[in-house]
Amino acid sequence: MLLPRQVLLRHRRARWILGQVALMTAAIFCYFQVRGLTAGNPDLATEHAHRLVEIEKALGIDVEAAVQAPVASSVGLETVANWVYIWGHWPVIVATMVWLVLRHRWAFLRLRDAMLVSGGLGLVVFVTYPVAPPRLADPTLVDTVTQHSYSYRVLQPPNFVNQYAALPSLHAGWDLLVGIALATAGGTLLIRSAGWVMPPLMAFAVIATANHYVLDVAAGLALALVGYAAALLLERRRAARAPRVSRRPDAPASHGSHRHDLVGHRTPGR
């Protein structure tokens, strides 16, 4: 039979989880609504895309056509690239966050904060500097996802999608954040390995499917790291406010003491 304190803690935990689910659902909905309602001028977005290509040529990194060539000529490679682009993003993000909120709440909070910060910064760029993706700016490249896959339009309805928001690539950036979460919280080699493999696979897929330029990927990764740094800062502030208690057995080793908030998630102290 559960003691009153145990019942109270369970109720608090359930309310906290429901609150986090509601927060992330609202944030994702607002993200897509703002992104979908701020579609830039196609001519201006294409002009910006051409400027990006000029910069890439000057840097010697205009490799989009070279990356897509073997994919477009192989049904198998094209299918893999499409699947990584479609199923390796939102389905993986949602599954990872559900796992983290139930098993590793310290990692969930870190991922949540990093995504919120980087997503907010990304929306600012989408609004102020629209960029057409390679599939719309370069007629020599193939839109492999639209031509050969219908799942993406189900996962992201057209009214939620801004076709001219290629910069930054949050496909690449958020997969990096998810990869970091899996690599740090994963208790098995399989989970940690998935965390290491996912980010480079997504970076390849977004270029191979002609959805992003190399500079889009670089910008997405940079924003993700800014968001991650902000998440670590917020984590330290939460730890400073939380009462000092004994370390939980599921918390990974780190320098210094460990603290917990009232819902019991692990956050490293200073």
GIGI-V441000 format. One record per run of one state. SS is the DSSP state (hx for helix, st for strand, lp for the rest). FROM is the first residue (numbers start at 1). LEN is the number of residues. If there is no record, write none. Layout:
SS/FROM/LEN, SS/FROM/LEN
This chain:
lp/1/3, hx/4/34, lp/38/4, hx/42/18, lp/60/4, hx/64/9, lp/73/2, hx/75/13, lp/88/2, hx/90/14, lp/104/1, hx/105/24, lp/129/2, st/131/1, lp/132/2, hx/134/4, lp/138/6, hx/144/5, lp/149/2, hx/151/5, lp/156/2, hx/158/3, lp/161/4, st/165/1, lp/166/4, hx/170/16, lp/186/3, hx/189/20, lp/209/5, hx/214/28, lp/242/2, st/244/1, lp/245/13, st/258/3, lp/261/5, st/266/3, lp/269/2
